[in-house]
Amino acid sequence: MIKDEIDEIVERQQAQHHGRPNERQLKMKKIRNWLNIAFMVIAMAGVIIYLAGNMTIGLYVIIASLPFKFVDAAIRILRM
């Protein structure tokens, strides 16, 4: 093995040992962040509509935001 290959293997092992996130974890964190942003924006719109007086549509909009949060929770629970 070349010294560079050995250094790369050692760095990879140290990263796993020290809990540094790998590329897959960073990708999933980005996806979770986007899901959370979508959830918050849609839910806030639903609350505004609800408080503005149209309660039925406001509730539907709030309910429409829930799948985003469920997917985020599933990703977190399953540690994808």
Secondary structure, DSSP 8 states (H G I E B T S, - for coil): --HHHHHHHHHHHHHHHTT---HHHHHHHHHHHHHHHHHHHHHHHHHHHHHHT-HHHHHHHHHHHHHHHHHHHHHHHHT-
